[in-house]
Amino acid sequence: MDNTDYKPKSFWKRPEGVTGAIFLAGIVLGGGFLLFSVLPALVVLVQTALGLAVTLLVLGAIIYMALDPKMRNLVGYMYKSVMRSITGLFVKIDPIGILKSYVDDLKANLTKMNQQINRLRGQMHKLKELILNNQKEIKNNLEIASQAKMSNQQNVVILKSRKAGRLQESNMKYDDLYKKMEVLYRVLTKMYENSQIMQEDIADQVEVKEQERIAIRSSNSAMRSAMSVIKGDKDKRAMFDQALEAVADDVSQKVGEMERFMELSDNFMKSIDLQNGVFEEEGLKMLEKWEGEGVSKLLGSEKANLISKANDDTDILDLNAPLSRPEKVGLHKNQYDGFFED
């Protein structure tokens, strides 16, 4: 996800927007009730010269606030700031705090993912061994059937040929299952690698941007931000927080995808019983559905490449290769730097 693709949420779609909508509804209802209650007194008031002047002055002020863009912006800014402060008392909306919690979530998920990869690797080794044993059995049964045919033992020929056929049919299913497990393995290992990089990038951003945010808030007070809004200039505090929220939204989607795939992988593995040589079709359907779901946020264009490699018989997967841990180099560009560029 690039910063150019990010569309910031409107105020009303954020948590503080829900609070704002509730308060606004309360203000409208309360104002309507108050107006209805004092309406007889207002009728009497406007019948006097002083009352009429006061009423016209109030109406003029309201009309001016509604028509003047700078005043509208100022009132809107103040209202949003108050709603954000109120919402922050009950819901975590601080983007720095949210990103810190994502770093903790990623650490826990990486540990679980590593365990899943090891368990999957073990199952794939067992399945490969089962396929090889079946191939040996097929060869052995066909040799016995061939010898029996030469000695005219028709019953043995039929028995051994049928057994070889059943084993061959089983191996065809196991081969398909192994390819699906290979898709899982390749995707999990790539997600693991990408998530390690993402965790380091987020941790770096939090460390740097937390200090920058303190500096920006110190040099751009609420009053100065309000004056910037009146002038029509960009509110640096709001723009910086918007960039942080963009990062948090991107991370949220990627962490969510990571957790969903881990759940899919876990359910898939639970549906397989290699001990008895059976597996549920539902697990395969879940994986096939994921394969057909468009581009991955966490894998990007690598998703199609990984699936293609798993189905390519010439691209042999080395199950004994250790999981790679990406090393940061001096020229490494943090994937979230772009969110803070003008």
C-alpha atoms as a printed R data frame, in Angstrom:
    type eleno elety resid chain resno       x       y       z
1   ATOM     1    CA   MET     A     1   0.000   0.000   0.000
2   ATOM     2    CA   ASP     A     2   1.490   3.307  -1.110
3   ATOM     3    CA   ASN     A     3   0.712   6.650   0.445
4   ATOM     4    CA   THR     A     4  -0.616   7.817  -2.931
5   ATOM     5    CA   ASP     A     5  -3.251   5.057  -2.788
6   ATOM     6    CA   TYR     A     6  -4.415   5.993   0.680
7   ATOM     7    CA   LYS     A     7  -7.726   7.787   0.998
8   ATOM     8    CA   PRO     A     8  -8.059   9.300   4.474
9   ATOM     9    CA   LYS     A     9 -11.243   8.494   6.356
10  ATOM    10    CA   SER     A    10 -13.660  11.341   6.775
11  ATOM    11    CA   PHE     A    11 -14.283  12.601  10.299
12  ATOM    12    CA   TRP     A    12 -17.667  10.866  10.415
13  ATOM    13    CA   LYS     A    13 -16.179   7.443   9.622
14  ATOM    14    CA   ARG     A    14 -13.724   7.599  12.531
15  ATOM    15    CA   PRO     A    15 -14.495   6.680  16.162
16  ATOM    16    CA   GLU     A    16 -14.636  10.356  17.096
17  ATOM    17    CA   GLY     A    17 -17.109  10.855  14.227
18  ATOM    18    CA   VAL     A    18 -19.543   8.469  15.917
19  ATOM    19    CA   THR     A    19 -19.203  10.505  19.119
20  ATOM    20    CA   GLY     A    20 -19.656  13.687  17.080
21  ATOM    21    CA   ALA     A    21 -22.802  12.348  15.413
22  ATOM    22    CA   ILE     A    22 -24.313  11.424  18.789
23  ATOM    23    CA   PHE     A    23 -23.493  14.838  20.243
24  ATOM    24    CA   LEU     A    24 -24.782  16.599  17.115
25  ATOM    25    CA   ALA     A    25 -28.055  14.686  17.295
26  ATOM    26    CA   GLY     A    26 -28.304  15.646  20.974
27  ATOM    27    CA   ILE     A    27 -27.629  19.303  20.146
28  ATOM    28    CA   VAL     A    28 -30.280  19.346  17.393
29  ATOM    29    CA   LEU     A    29 -32.884  17.615  19.560
30  ATOM    30    CA   GLY     A    30 -32.015  19.694  22.615
31  ATOM    31    CA   GLY     A    31 -32.008  22.903  20.577
32  ATOM    32    CA   GLY     A    32 -35.367  22.029  19.037
33  ATOM    33    CA   PHE     A    33 -36.890  21.279  22.414
34  ATOM    34    CA   LEU     A    34 -35.453  24.484  23.907
35  ATOM    35    CA   LEU     A    35 -36.715  26.550  20.974
36  ATOM    36    CA   PHE     A    36 -40.180  25.029  21.296
37  ATOM    37    CA   SER     A    37 -40.161  25.731  25.050
38  ATOM    38    CA   VAL     A    38 -39.155  29.408  24.742
39  ATOM    39    CA   LEU     A    39 -41.086  30.115  21.533
40  ATOM    40    CA   PRO     A    40 -43.946  31.997  23.319
41  ATOM    41    CA   ALA     A    41 -41.379  34.166  25.128
42  ATOM    42    CA   LEU     A    42 -39.542  34.839  21.838
43  ATOM    43    CA   VAL     A    43 -42.787  35.963  20.179
44  ATOM    44    CA   VAL     A    44 -43.321  38.448  22.977
45  ATOM    45    CA   LEU     A    45 -39.647  39.532  22.831
46  ATOM    46    CA   VAL     A    46 -39.607  40.363  19.123
47  ATOM    47    CA   GLN     A    47 -42.637  42.611  19.587
48  ATOM    48    CA   THR     A    48 -40.361  45.106  21.378
49  ATOM    49    CA   ALA     A    49 -37.707  47.176  19.586
50  ATOM    50    CA   LEU     A    50 -34.891  45.926  21.844
51  ATOM    51    CA   GLY     A    51 -36.020  42.316  21.539
52  ATOM    52    CA   LEU     A    52 -36.219  42.577  17.756
53  ATOM    53    CA   ALA     A    53 -32.706  44.059  17.616
54  ATOM    54    CA   VAL     A    54 -31.270  41.256  19.796
55  ATOM    55    CA   THR     A    55 -33.047  38.584  17.723
56  ATOM    56    CA   LEU     A    56 -31.746  40.037  14.444
57  ATOM    57    CA   LEU     A    57 -28.226  40.260  15.920
58  ATOM    58    CA   VAL     A    58 -28.283  36.567  16.927
59  ATOM    59    CA   LEU     A    59 -29.669  35.516  13.526
60  ATOM    60    CA   GLY     A    60 -27.018  37.608  11.788
61  ATOM    61    CA   ALA     A    61 -24.259  35.961  13.792
62  ATOM    62    CA   ILE     A    62 -25.609  32.490  12.945
63  ATOM    63    CA   ILE     A    63 -25.909  33.344   9.226
64  ATOM    64    CA   TYR     A    64 -22.382  34.819   9.220
65  ATOM    65    CA   MET     A    65 -20.953  31.665  10.814
66  ATOM    66    CA   ALA     A    66 -22.800  29.521   8.284
67  ATOM    67    CA   LEU     A    67 -21.710  31.510   5.215
68  ATOM    68    CA   ASP     A    68 -18.145  32.529   6.102
69  ATOM    69    CA   PRO     A    69 -15.712  29.695   5.127
70  ATOM    70    CA   LYS     A    70 -13.078  30.672   7.708
71  ATOM    71    CA   MET     A    71 -15.584  30.752  10.542
72  ATOM    72    CA   ARG     A    72 -17.060  27.420   9.436
73  ATOM    73    CA   ASN     A    73 -13.582  25.889   9.390
74  ATOM    74    CA   LEU     A    74 -12.801  27.243  12.849
75  ATOM    75    CA   VAL     A    75 -16.067  25.987  14.369
76  ATOM    76    CA   GLY     A    76 -15.599  22.624  12.653
77  ATOM    77    CA   TYR     A    77 -12.013  22.358  13.885
78  ATOM    78    CA   MET     A    78 -13.018  23.156  17.460
79  ATOM    79    CA   TYR     A    79 -15.927  20.683  17.351
80  ATOM    80    CA   LYS     A    80 -13.758  17.889  15.957
81  ATOM    81    CA   SER     A    81 -11.029  18.570  18.538
82  ATOM    82    CA   VAL     A    82 -13.528  18.373  21.398
83  ATOM    83    CA   MET     A    83 -15.084  15.155  20.038
84  ATOM    84    CA   ARG     A    84 -11.633  13.611  19.613
85  ATOM    85    CA   SER     A    85 -10.737  14.476  23.211
86  ATOM    86    CA   ILE     A    86 -13.984  12.959  24.510
87  ATOM    87    CA   THR     A    87 -13.607   9.802  22.391
88  ATOM    88    CA   GLY     A    88 -10.008   9.386  23.575
89  ATOM    89    CA   LEU     A    89 -11.289   8.900  27.121
90  ATOM    90    CA   PHE     A    90 -13.017   5.633  26.126
91  ATOM    91    CA   VAL     A    91 -11.344   4.384  22.919
92  ATOM    92    CA   LYS     A    92  -7.671   4.147  21.925
93  ATOM    93    CA   ILE     A    93  -7.398   6.543  18.964
94  ATOM    94    CA   ASP     A    94  -3.819   7.720  19.467
95  ATOM    95    CA   PRO     A    95  -2.040   6.401  16.308
96  ATOM    96    CA   ILE     A    96   1.312   6.038  18.104
97  ATOM    97    CA   GLY     A    97  -0.316   3.917  20.817
98  ATOM    98    CA   ILE     A    98  -2.119   1.847  18.182
99  ATOM    99    CA   LEU     A    99   1.119   1.211  16.283
100 ATOM   100    CA   LYS     A   100   2.868   0.141  19.481
101 ATOM   101    CA   SER     A   101   0.129  -2.421  20.103
102 ATOM   102    CA   TYR     A   102   0.553  -3.699  16.513
103 ATOM   103    CA   VAL     A   103   4.272  -4.238  17.167
104 ATOM   104    CA   ASP     A   104   3.332  -6.433  20.150
105 ATOM   105    CA   ASP     A   105   0.712  -8.274  18.062
106 ATOM   106    CA   LEU     A   106   3.249  -8.924  15.313
107 ATOM   107    CA   LYS     A   107   5.772 -10.352  17.785
108 ATOM   108    CA   ALA     A   108   3.143 -12.782  19.103
109 ATOM   109    CA   ASN     A   109   1.942 -13.669  15.593
110 ATOM   110    CA   LEU     A   110   5.480 -14.307  14.360
111 ATOM   111    CA   THR     A   111   6.026 -16.785  17.191
112 ATOM   112    CA   LYS     A   112   2.767 -18.597  16.327
113 ATOM   113    CA   MET     A   113   3.563 -18.526  12.619
114 ATOM   114    CA   ASN     A   114   6.988 -20.037  13.220
115 ATOM   115    CA   GLN     A   115   5.324 -22.880  15.150
116 ATOM   116    CA   GLN     A   116   2.814 -23.412  12.333
117 ATOM   117    CA   ILE     A   117   5.593 -23.535   9.740
118 ATOM   118    CA   ASN     A   118   7.489 -26.169  11.743
119 ATOM   119    CA   ARG     A   119   4.331 -28.243  12.209
120 ATOM   120    CA   LEU     A   120   3.511 -27.972   8.499
121 ATOM   121    CA   ARG     A   121   7.055 -28.943   7.558
122 ATOM   122    CA   GLY     A   122   6.737 -32.062   9.702
123 ATOM   123    CA   GLN     A   123   3.441 -33.028   8.063
124 ATOM   124    CA   MET     A   124   4.910 -32.506   4.597
125 ATOM   125    CA   HIS     A   125   7.845 -34.780   5.421
126 ATOM   126    CA   LYS     A   126   5.383 -37.471   6.571
127 ATOM   127    CA   LEU     A   127   3.253 -37.067   3.445
128 ATOM   128    CA   LYS     A   128   6.308 -37.271   1.191
129 ATOM   129    CA   GLU     A   129   7.406 -40.434   2.970
130 ATOM   130    CA   LEU     A   130   3.893 -41.879   2.567
131 ATOM   131    CA   ILE     A   131   3.970 -41.164  -1.187
132 ATOM   132    CA   LEU     A   132   7.413 -42.773  -1.555
133 ATOM   133    CA   ASN     A   133   6.321 -45.867   0.411
134 ATOM   134    CA   ASN     A   134   3.244 -46.163  -1.799
135 ATOM   135    CA   GLN     A   135   5.435 -45.931  -4.908
136 ATOM   136    CA   LYS     A   136   7.560 -48.773  -3.584
137 ATOM   137    CA   GLU     A   137   4.423 -50.797  -2.847
138 ATOM   138    CA   ILE     A   138   3.067 -50.101  -6.324
139 ATOM   139    CA   LYS     A   139   6.296 -51.270  -7.903
140 ATOM   140    CA   ASN     A   140   6.391 -54.373  -5.685
141 ATOM   141    CA   ASN     A   141   2.773 -55.329  -6.431
142 ATOM   142    CA   LEU     A   142   3.231 -54.857 -10.170
143 ATOM   143    CA   GLU     A   143   6.342 -57.093 -10.109
144 ATOM   144    CA   ILE     A   144   4.423 -59.811  -8.232
145 ATOM   145    CA   ALA     A   145   1.527 -59.467 -10.686
146 ATOM   146    CA   SER     A   146   3.959 -59.799 -13.608
147 ATOM   147    CA   GLN     A   147   5.503 -62.964 -12.147
148 ATOM   148    CA   ALA     A   148   2.068 -64.397 -11.383
149 ATOM   149    CA   LYS     A   149   0.986 -63.764 -14.963
150 ATOM   150    CA   MET     A   150   3.960 -65.723 -16.218
151 ATOM   151    CA   SER     A   151   2.993 -68.662 -13.963
152 ATOM   152    CA   ASN     A   152  -0.690 -68.282 -14.970
153 ATOM   153    CA   GLN     A   153  -1.864 -67.355 -11.435
154 ATOM   154    CA   GLN     A   154  -4.786 -65.182 -12.561
155 ATOM   155    CA   ASN     A   155  -6.188 -64.544  -9.063
156 ATOM   156    CA   VAL     A   156  -2.871 -63.153  -7.866
157 ATOM   157    CA   VAL     A   157  -2.586 -60.988 -11.007
158 ATOM   158    CA   ILE     A   158  -6.009 -59.459 -10.377
159 ATOM   159    CA   LEU     A   159  -5.405 -58.974  -6.632
160 ATOM   160    CA   LYS     A   160  -1.986 -57.323  -6.975
161 ATOM   161    CA   SER     A   161  -2.988 -55.204  -9.994
162 ATOM   162    CA   ARG     A   162  -6.023 -53.846  -8.181
163 ATOM   163    CA   LYS     A   163  -3.948 -53.079  -5.089
164 ATOM   164    CA   ALA     A   164  -1.378 -51.242  -7.222
165 ATOM   165    CA   GLY     A   165  -4.234 -49.296  -8.847
166 ATOM   166    CA   ARG     A   166  -5.682 -48.283  -5.485
167 ATOM   167    CA   LEU     A   167  -2.273 -47.165  -4.270
168 ATOM   168    CA   GLN     A   168  -1.732 -45.205  -7.481
169 ATOM   169    CA   GLU     A   169  -5.092 -43.486  -7.023
170 ATOM   170    CA   SER     A   170  -4.179 -42.643  -3.423
171 ATOM   171    CA   ASN     A   171  -0.860 -41.207  -4.533
172 ATOM   172    CA   MET     A   172  -2.584 -38.953  -7.055
173 ATOM   173    CA   LYS     A   173  -4.677 -37.505  -4.214
174 ATOM   174    CA   TYR     A   174  -1.627 -37.229  -1.985
175 ATOM   175    CA   ASP     A   175   0.282 -35.416  -4.727
176 ATOM   176    CA   ASP     A   176  -2.535 -32.872  -5.002
177 ATOM   177    CA   LEU     A   177  -2.595 -32.517  -1.218
178 ATOM   178    CA   TYR     A   178   1.173 -32.045  -1.106
179 ATOM   179    CA   LYS     A   179   0.958 -29.238  -3.677
180 ATOM   180    CA   LYS     A   180  -1.650 -27.478  -1.538
181 ATOM   181    CA   MET     A   181   0.525 -27.921   1.524
182 ATOM   182    CA   GLU     A   182   3.429 -26.517  -0.484
183 ATOM   183    CA   VAL     A   183   1.338 -23.428  -1.284
184 ATOM   184    CA   LEU     A   184   0.691 -23.051   2.443
185 ATOM   185    CA   TYR     A   185   4.363 -23.487   3.254
186 ATOM   186    CA   ARG     A   186   5.620 -21.035   0.652
187 ATOM   187    CA   VAL     A   187   3.017 -18.421   1.614
188 ATOM   188    CA   LEU     A   188   3.583 -18.809   5.355
189 ATOM   189    CA   THR     A   189   7.362 -18.518   5.003
190 ATOM   190    CA   LYS     A   190   7.056 -15.440   2.768
191 ATOM   191    CA   MET     A   191   4.512 -13.859   5.139
192 ATOM   192    CA   TYR     A   192   6.874 -14.612   7.997
193 ATOM   193    CA   GLU     A   193   9.731 -12.901   6.193
194 ATOM   194    CA   ASN     A   194   7.640  -9.860   5.162
195 ATOM   195    CA   SER     A   195   6.123  -9.546   8.634
196 ATOM   196    CA   GLN     A   196   9.589  -9.489  10.214
197 ATOM   197    CA   ILE     A   197  10.491  -6.555   7.962
198 ATOM   198    CA   MET     A   198   7.160  -4.855   8.695
199 ATOM   199    CA   GLN     A   199   7.635  -5.241  12.443
200 ATOM   200    CA   GLU     A   200  11.093  -3.655  12.269
201 ATOM   201    CA   ASP     A   201   9.830  -0.827  10.039
202 ATOM   202    CA   ILE     A   202   6.913  -0.052  12.372
203 ATOM   203    CA   ALA     A   203   9.144  -0.151  15.447
204 ATOM   204    CA   ASP     A   204  11.560   2.267  13.738
205 ATOM   205    CA   GLN     A   205   8.722   4.576  12.691
206 ATOM   206    CA   VAL     A   206   7.240   4.621  16.191
207 ATOM   207    CA   GLU     A   207  10.605   5.455  17.726
208 ATOM   208    CA   VAL     A   208  11.284   8.318  15.288
209 ATOM   209    CA   LYS     A   209   7.767   9.665  14.767
210 ATOM   210    CA   GLU     A   210   6.908   9.715  18.468
211 ATOM   211    CA   GLN     A   211   9.661  12.281  19.001
212 ATOM   212    CA   GLU     A   212   8.691  14.211  15.867
213 ATOM   213    CA   ARG     A   213   5.077  14.313  17.030
214 ATOM   214    CA   ILE     A   214   6.103  15.756  20.396
215 ATOM   215    CA   ALA     A   215   8.155  18.424  18.607
216 ATOM   216    CA   ILE     A   216   5.314  19.295  16.202
217 ATOM   217    CA   ARG     A   217   2.771  19.533  19.000
218 ATOM   218    CA   SER     A   218   5.139  21.744  21.002
219 ATOM   219    CA   SER     A   219   5.724  24.140  18.112
220 ATOM   220    CA   ASN     A   220   2.125  24.022  16.846
221 ATOM   221    CA   SER     A   221  -0.173  24.694  19.771
222 ATOM   222    CA   ALA     A   222  -3.938  24.258  19.540
223 ATOM   223    CA   MET     A   223  -4.297  28.028  19.132
224 ATOM   224    CA   ARG     A   224  -1.733  28.167  16.341
225 ATOM   225    CA   SER     A   225  -3.434  25.242  14.603
226 ATOM   226    CA   ALA     A   226  -6.767  27.060  14.878
227 ATOM   227    CA   MET     A   227  -5.223  30.195  13.344
228 ATOM   228    CA   SER     A   228  -3.800  28.101  10.490
229 ATOM   229    CA   VAL     A   229  -7.273  26.698   9.839
230 ATOM   230    CA   ILE     A   230  -8.751  30.226   9.754
231 ATOM   231    CA   LYS     A   231  -6.098  31.307   7.220
232 ATOM   232    CA   GLY     A   232  -6.805  28.222   5.110
233 ATOM   233    CA   ASP     A   233  -3.317  26.786   5.679
234 ATOM   234    CA   LYS     A   234  -2.627  23.124   6.443
235 ATOM   235    CA   ASP     A   235  -2.728  22.138  10.097
236 ATOM   236    CA   LYS     A   236   0.661  20.445  10.574
237 ATOM   237    CA   ARG     A   237  -0.533  18.567  13.640
238 ATOM   238    CA   ALA     A   238  -3.551  17.174  11.790
239 ATOM   239    CA   MET     A   239  -1.500  16.310   8.688
240 ATOM   240    CA   PHE     A   240   1.094  14.443  10.768
241 ATOM   241    CA   ASP     A   241  -1.582  12.516  12.671
242 ATOM   242    CA   GLN     A   242  -3.295  11.722   9.359
243 ATOM   243    CA   ALA     A   243  -0.053  10.185   8.061
244 ATOM   244    CA   LEU     A   244   0.249   8.119  11.250
245 ATOM   245    CA   GLU     A   245  -3.356   6.971  10.860
246 ATOM   246    CA   ALA     A   246  -2.591   5.949   7.265
247 ATOM   247    CA   VAL     A   247   0.294   3.805   8.524
248 ATOM   248    CA   ALA     A   248  -1.936   2.300  11.249
249 ATOM   249    CA   ASP     A   249  -4.671   1.480   8.696
250 ATOM   250    CA   ASP     A   250  -2.163  -0.199   6.382
251 ATOM   251    CA   VAL     A   251  -0.657  -2.233   9.224
252 ATOM   252    CA   SER     A   252  -4.138  -3.143  10.446
253 ATOM   253    CA   GLN     A   253  -5.045  -4.636   7.058
254 ATOM   254    CA   LYS     A   254  -1.786  -6.572   6.806
255 ATOM   255    CA   VAL     A   255  -1.944  -7.915  10.358
256 ATOM   256    CA   GLY     A   256  -5.578  -8.895   9.754
257 ATOM   257    CA   GLU     A   257  -4.626 -10.766   6.585
258 ATOM   258    CA   MET     A   258  -1.744 -12.444   8.410
259 ATOM   259    CA   GLU     A   259  -4.047 -13.660  11.201
260 ATOM   260    CA   ARG     A   260  -6.752 -14.836   8.752
261 ATOM   261    CA   PHE     A   261  -4.235 -16.890   6.775
262 ATOM   262    CA   MET     A   262  -2.822 -18.382   9.970
263 ATOM   263    CA   GLU     A   263  -6.367 -19.403  10.938
264 ATOM   264    CA   LEU     A   264  -6.927 -20.864   7.459
265 ATOM   265    CA   SER     A   265  -3.645 -22.770   7.717
266 ATOM   266    CA   ASP     A   266  -4.518 -24.102  11.163
267 ATOM   267    CA   ASN     A   267  -7.976 -25.278  10.034
268 ATOM   268    CA   PHE     A   268  -6.444 -26.870   6.936
269 ATOM   269    CA   MET     A   269  -3.919 -28.809   9.005
270 ATOM   270    CA   LYS     A   270  -6.603 -29.972  11.426
271 ATOM   271    CA   SER     A   271  -8.610 -31.386   8.507
272 ATOM   272    CA   ILE     A   272  -5.741 -33.722   7.542
273 ATOM   273    CA   ASP     A   273  -5.305 -37.150   9.111
274 ATOM   274    CA   LEU     A   274  -2.204 -38.693   7.557
275 ATOM   275    CA   GLN     A   275  -2.291 -41.543  10.075
276 ATOM   276    CA   ASN     A   276  -5.394 -42.897   8.375
277 ATOM   277    CA   GLY     A   277  -4.620 -41.399   4.970
278 ATOM   278    CA   VAL     A   278  -7.688 -39.128   4.844
279 ATOM   279    CA   PHE     A   279  -8.340 -35.400   4.616
280 ATOM   280    CA   GLU     A   280 -11.448 -33.255   4.384
281 ATOM   281    CA   GLU     A   281 -12.342 -31.551   1.107
282 ATOM   282    CA   GLU     A   282 -13.497 -28.470   3.034
283 ATOM   283    CA   GLY     A   283  -9.910 -27.628   3.958
284 ATOM   284    CA   LEU     A   284  -8.869 -27.749   0.291
285 ATOM   285    CA   LYS     A   285 -11.820 -25.567  -0.727
286 ATOM   286    CA   MET     A   286 -10.861 -22.923   1.849
287 ATOM   287    CA   LEU     A   287  -7.335 -22.752   0.461
288 ATOM   288    CA   GLU     A   288  -8.536 -22.683  -3.149
289 ATOM   289    CA   LYS     A   289 -10.873 -19.830  -2.269
290 ATOM   290    CA   TRP     A   290  -7.959 -17.862  -0.809
291 ATOM   291    CA   GLU     A   291  -5.884 -18.546  -3.932
292 ATOM   292    CA   GLY     A   292  -8.611 -16.978  -6.074
293 ATOM   293    CA   GLU     A   293  -9.025 -13.845  -3.985
294 ATOM   294    CA   GLY     A   294  -7.033 -11.135  -5.799
295 ATOM   295    CA   VAL     A   295  -3.855  -9.410  -4.674
296 ATOM   296    CA   SER     A   296  -2.593  -9.816  -1.125
297 ATOM   297    CA   LYS     A   297  -1.799  -6.728   0.977
298 ATOM   298    CA   LEU     A   298   1.044  -8.484   2.744
299 ATOM   299    CA   LEU     A   299   2.434 -10.425  -0.231
300 ATOM   300    CA   GLY     A   300   1.605  -8.023  -3.075
301 ATOM   301    CA   SER     A   301   2.373  -9.440  -6.526
302 ATOM   302    CA   GLU     A   302   4.373 -12.272  -4.894
303 ATOM   303    CA   LYS     A   303   1.157 -14.190  -4.154
304 ATOM   304    CA   ALA     A   304   0.617 -15.379  -7.736
305 ATOM   305    CA   ASN     A   305   4.324 -16.216  -8.063
306 ATOM   306    CA   LEU     A   306   4.281 -18.362  -4.913
307 ATOM   307    CA   ILE     A   307   1.212 -20.314  -6.077
308 ATOM   308    CA   SER     A   308   2.824 -20.807  -9.495
309 ATOM   309    CA   LYS     A   309   6.045 -22.134  -7.936
310 ATOM   310    CA   ALA     A   310   4.118 -24.612  -5.768
311 ATOM   311    CA   ASN     A   311   2.480 -26.060  -8.901
312 ATOM   312    CA   ASP     A   312   5.707 -26.176 -10.893
313 ATOM   313    CA   ASP     A   313   7.211 -29.669 -10.705
314 ATOM   314    CA   THR     A   314  10.590 -28.326 -11.783
315 ATOM   315    CA   ASP     A   315  10.782 -25.887  -8.851
316 ATOM   316    CA   ILE     A   316  11.725 -28.196  -5.987
317 ATOM   317    CA   LEU     A   317  11.000 -26.924  -2.495
318 ATOM   318    CA   ASP     A   318  13.771 -27.533   0.029
319 ATOM   319    CA   LEU     A   319  11.990 -28.317   3.283
320 ATOM   320    CA   ASN     A   320  15.278 -28.547   5.136
321 ATOM   321    CA   ALA     A   321  16.303 -24.978   4.329
322 ATOM   322    CA   PRO     A   322  16.171 -22.772   7.466
323 ATOM   323    CA   LEU     A   323  13.734 -19.863   7.611
324 ATOM   324    CA   SER     A   324  15.433 -16.773   6.300
325 ATOM   325    CA   ARG     A   325  15.679 -13.756   8.548
326 ATOM   326    CA   PRO     A   326  15.977 -10.551   6.490
327 ATOM   327    CA   GLU     A   327  18.897  -8.385   7.470
328 ATOM   328    CA   LYS     A   328  18.680  -4.608   7.338
329 ATOM   329    CA   VAL     A   329  21.249  -2.939   5.148
330 ATOM   330    CA   GLY     A   330  22.353   0.665   5.176
331 ATOM   331    CA   LEU     A   331  20.331   1.572   2.073
332 ATOM   332    CA   HIS     A   332  17.133  -0.089   3.328
333 ATOM   333    CA   LYS     A   333  14.197   2.292   2.871
334 ATOM   334    CA   ASN     A   334  11.462   2.056   5.440
335 ATOM   335    CA   GLN     A   335   8.267   1.109   3.625
336 ATOM   336    CA   TYR     A   336   6.307   3.743   5.590
337 ATOM   337    CA   ASP     A   337   8.554   6.755   4.906
338 ATOM   338    CA   GLY     A   338   6.415   7.706   1.919
339 ATOM   339    CA   PHE     A   339   3.379   8.362   4.108
340 ATOM   340    CA   PHE     A   340   5.137  11.370   5.623
341 ATOM   341    CA   GLU     A   341   6.356  12.928   2.380
342 ATOM   342    CA   ASP     A   342   4.579  16.043   1.107
